[in-house]
């Protein structure tokens, strides 16, 4: 009996990897280079800092300052 349902882990992994490559492959070569991976991680950290900064308080002020620095690095 063959499994043709949507529960094929290999197909799901392939779809997830395709989505990851589509999101992080900046030069369009079909692979995620170490630089592209680092930029993606930096972008995720920047987004998290921005979320914490919006909450306010001392933690938010520190996160806001860190967000400002990381954002400058990420966008340059």
PyMOL commands that place a pseudoatom at each C-alpha (Angstrom):
pseudoatom trace, name=CA, resn=UNK, resi=1, chain=A, elem=C, hetatm=0, pos=[0.000, 0.000, 0.000]
pseudoatom trace, name=CA, resn=UNK, resi=2, chain=A, elem=C, hetatm=0, pos=[1.538, 3.325, -1.015]
pseudoatom trace, name=CA, resn=UNK, resi=3, chain=A, elem=C, hetatm=0, pos=[1.270, 6.442, 1.069]
pseudoatom trace, name=CA, resn=UNK, resi=4, chain=A, elem=C, hetatm=0, pos=[0.068, 9.279, -1.150]
pseudoatom trace, name=CA, resn=UNK, resi=5, chain=A, elem=C, hetatm=0, pos=[-1.465, 11.359, 1.586]
pseudoatom trace, name=CA, resn=UNK, resi=6, chain=A, elem=C, hetatm=0, pos=[-0.142, 14.763, 2.600]
pseudoatom trace, name=CA, resn=UNK, resi=7, chain=A, elem=C, hetatm=0, pos=[1.747, 13.255, 5.542]
pseudoatom trace, name=CA, resn=UNK, resi=8, chain=A, elem=C, hetatm=0, pos=[4.959, 12.473, 3.659]
pseudoatom trace, name=CA, resn=UNK, resi=9, chain=A, elem=C, hetatm=0, pos=[7.779, 13.830, 5.873]
pseudoatom trace, name=CA, resn=UNK, resi=10, chain=A, elem=C, hetatm=0, pos=[10.232, 13.905, 2.957]
pseudoatom trace, name=CA, resn=UNK, resi=11, chain=A, elem=C, hetatm=0, pos=[7.869, 16.036, 0.870]
pseudoatom trace, name=CA, resn=UNK, resi=12, chain=A, elem=C, hetatm=0, pos=[7.162, 18.317, 3.828]
pseudoatom trace, name=CA, resn=UNK, resi=13, chain=A, elem=C, hetatm=0, pos=[10.861, 18.747, 4.509]
pseudoatom trace, name=CA, resn=UNK, resi=14, chain=A, elem=C, hetatm=0, pos=[11.436, 19.524, 0.857]
pseudoatom trace, name=CA, resn=UNK, resi=15, chain=A, elem=C, hetatm=0, pos=[8.660, 22.150, 0.897]
pseudoatom trace, name=CA, resn=UNK, resi=16, chain=A, elem=C, hetatm=0, pos=[10.062, 23.675, 4.093]
pseudoatom trace, name=CA, resn=UNK, resi=17, chain=A, elem=C, hetatm=0, pos=[13.565, 23.784, 2.629]
pseudoatom trace, name=CA, resn=UNK, resi=18, chain=A, elem=C, hetatm=0, pos=[12.233, 25.343, -0.590]
pseudoatom trace, name=CA, resn=UNK, resi=19, chain=A, elem=C, hetatm=0, pos=[10.449, 28.026, 1.415]
pseudoatom trace, name=CA, resn=UNK, resi=20, chain=A, elem=C, hetatm=0, pos=[13.593, 28.679, 3.480]
pseudoatom trace, name=CA, resn=UNK, resi=21, chain=A, elem=C, hetatm=0, pos=[15.719, 29.000, 0.340]
pseudoatom trace, name=CA, resn=UNK, resi=22, chain=A, elem=C, hetatm=0, pos=[13.150, 31.303, -1.244]
pseudoatom trace, name=CA, resn=UNK, resi=23, chain=A, elem=C, hetatm=0, pos=[13.159, 33.549, 1.824]
pseudoatom trace, name=CA, resn=UNK, resi=24, chain=A, elem=C, hetatm=0, pos=[16.885, 33.703, 2.532]
pseudoatom trace, name=CA, resn=UNK, resi=25, chain=A, elem=C, hetatm=0, pos=[18.596, 33.205, -0.841]
pseudoatom trace, name=CA, resn=UNK, resi=26, chain=A, elem=C, hetatm=0, pos=[19.461, 36.833, -1.595]
pseudoatom trace, name=CA, resn=UNK, resi=27, chain=A, elem=C, hetatm=0, pos=[21.524, 36.268, -4.742]
pseudoatom trace, name=CA, resn=UNK, resi=28, chain=A, elem=C, hetatm=0, pos=[19.157, 33.748, -6.342]
pseudoatom trace, name=CA, resn=UNK, resi=29, chain=A, elem=C, hetatm=0, pos=[21.698, 30.939, -6.759]
pseudoatom trace, name=CA, resn=UNK, resi=30, chain=A, elem=C, hetatm=0, pos=[19.444, 28.342, -5.119]
pseudoatom trace, name=CA, resn=UNK, resi=31, chain=A, elem=C, hetatm=0, pos=[21.607, 27.986, -1.999]
pseudoatom trace, name=CA, resn=UNK, resi=32, chain=A, elem=C, hetatm=0, pos=[21.893, 29.826, 1.292]
pseudoatom trace, name=CA, resn=UNK, resi=33, chain=A, elem=C, hetatm=0, pos=[25.468, 30.979, 1.765]
pseudoatom trace, name=CA, resn=UNK, resi=34, chain=A, elem=C, hetatm=0, pos=[26.953, 31.534, 5.237]
pseudoatom trace, name=CA, resn=UNK, resi=35, chain=A, elem=C, hetatm=0, pos=[26.618, 35.300, 4.719]
pseudoatom trace, name=CA, resn=UNK, resi=36, chain=A, elem=C, hetatm=0, pos=[22.946, 34.991, 3.745]
pseudoatom trace, name=CA, resn=UNK, resi=37, chain=A, elem=C, hetatm=0, pos=[22.342, 32.762, 6.769]
pseudoatom trace, name=CA, resn=UNK, resi=38, chain=A, elem=C, hetatm=0, pos=[24.048, 35.253, 9.085]
pseudoatom trace, name=CA, resn=UNK, resi=39, chain=A, elem=C, hetatm=0, pos=[22.000, 38.124, 7.649]
pseudoatom trace, name=CA, resn=UNK, resi=40, chain=A, elem=C, hetatm=0, pos=[18.811, 36.120, 8.176]
pseudoatom trace, name=CA, resn=UNK, resi=41, chain=A, elem=C, hetatm=0, pos=[19.728, 35.436, 11.810]
pseudoatom trace, name=CA, resn=UNK, resi=42, chain=A, elem=C, hetatm=0, pos=[20.632, 39.097, 12.318]
pseudoatom trace, name=CA, resn=UNK, resi=43, chain=A, elem=C, hetatm=0, pos=[17.265, 40.096, 10.876]
pseudoatom trace, name=CA, resn=UNK, resi=44, chain=A, elem=C, hetatm=0, pos=[15.451, 37.745, 13.252]
pseudoatom trace, name=CA, resn=UNK, resi=45, chain=A, elem=C, hetatm=0, pos=[17.381, 39.138, 16.237]
pseudoatom trace, name=CA, resn=UNK, resi=46, chain=A, elem=C, hetatm=0, pos=[16.585, 42.677, 15.091]
pseudoatom trace, name=CA, resn=UNK, resi=47, chain=A, elem=C, hetatm=0, pos=[12.874, 41.883, 14.844]
pseudoatom trace, name=CA, resn=UNK, resi=48, chain=A, elem=C, hetatm=0, pos=[12.879, 40.376, 18.351]
pseudoatom trace, name=CA, resn=UNK, resi=49, chain=A, elem=C, hetatm=0, pos=[14.670, 43.429, 19.778]
pseudoatom trace, name=CA, resn=UNK, resi=50, chain=A, elem=C, hetatm=0, pos=[12.066, 45.660, 18.148]
pseudoatom trace, name=CA, resn=UNK, resi=51, chain=A, elem=C, hetatm=0, pos=[9.264, 43.641, 19.783]
pseudoatom trace, name=CA, resn=UNK, resi=52, chain=A, elem=C, hetatm=0, pos=[10.862, 43.934, 23.225]
pseudoatom trace, name=CA, resn=UNK, resi=53, chain=A, elem=C, hetatm=0, pos=[11.495, 47.667, 22.693]
pseudoatom trace, name=CA, resn=UNK, resi=54, chain=A, elem=C, hetatm=0, pos=[7.787, 48.259, 22.040]
pseudoatom trace, name=CA, resn=UNK, resi=55, chain=A, elem=C, hetatm=0, pos=[6.929, 46.936, 25.514]
pseudoatom trace, name=CA, resn=UNK, resi=56, chain=A, elem=C, hetatm=0, pos=[8.709, 49.861, 27.175]
pseudoatom trace, name=CA, resn=UNK, resi=57, chain=A, elem=C, hetatm=0, pos=[10.370, 49.989, 30.557]
pseudoatom trace, name=CA, resn=UNK, resi=58, chain=A, elem=C, hetatm=0, pos=[14.086, 49.709, 31.182]
pseudoatom trace, name=CA, resn=UNK, resi=59, chain=A, elem=C, hetatm=0, pos=[14.294, 46.416, 29.309]
pseudoatom trace, name=CA, resn=UNK, resi=60, chain=A, elem=C, hetatm=0, pos=[12.496, 48.054, 26.379]
pseudoatom trace, name=CA, resn=UNK, resi=61, chain=A, elem=C, hetatm=0, pos=[14.887, 51.025, 26.360]
pseudoatom trace, name=CA, resn=UNK, resi=62, chain=A, elem=C, hetatm=0, pos=[17.909, 48.731, 26.305]
pseudoatom trace, name=CA, resn=UNK, resi=63, chain=A, elem=C, hetatm=0, pos=[16.329, 46.625, 23.561]
pseudoatom trace, name=CA, resn=UNK, resi=64, chain=A, elem=C, hetatm=0, pos=[15.503, 49.806, 21.644]
pseudoatom trace, name=CA, resn=UNK, resi=65, chain=A, elem=C, hetatm=0, pos=[19.124, 50.937, 21.747]
pseudoatom trace, name=CA, resn=UNK, resi=66, chain=A, elem=C, hetatm=0, pos=[20.327, 47.488, 20.695]
pseudoatom trace, name=CA, resn=UNK, resi=67, chain=A, elem=C, hetatm=0, pos=[17.692, 47.417, 17.930]
pseudoatom trace, name=CA, resn=UNK, resi=68, chain=A, elem=C, hetatm=0, pos=[18.946, 50.760, 16.633]
pseudoatom trace, name=CA, resn=UNK, resi=69, chain=A, elem=C, hetatm=0, pos=[22.537, 49.431, 16.432]
pseudoatom trace, name=CA, resn=UNK, resi=70, chain=A, elem=C, hetatm=0, pos=[21.591, 46.070, 14.905]
pseudoatom trace, name=CA, resn=UNK, resi=71, chain=A, elem=C, hetatm=0, pos=[19.285, 47.776, 12.412]
pseudoatom trace, name=CA, resn=UNK, resi=72, chain=A, elem=C, hetatm=0, pos=[22.131, 50.034, 11.255]
pseudoatom trace, name=CA, resn=UNK, resi=73, chain=A, elem=C, hetatm=0, pos=[24.429, 47.011, 10.801]
pseudoatom trace, name=CA, resn=UNK, resi=74, chain=A, elem=C, hetatm=0, pos=[21.717, 45.023, 9.003]
pseudoatom trace, name=CA, resn=UNK, resi=75, chain=A, elem=C, hetatm=0, pos=[20.824, 47.814, 6.596]
pseudoatom trace, name=CA, resn=UNK, resi=76, chain=A, elem=C, hetatm=0, pos=[24.365, 48.881, 5.689]
for i in range(1, 76): cmd.bond("trace and resi %d" % i, "trace and resi %d" % (i + 1))
show_as sticks, trace
zoom trace
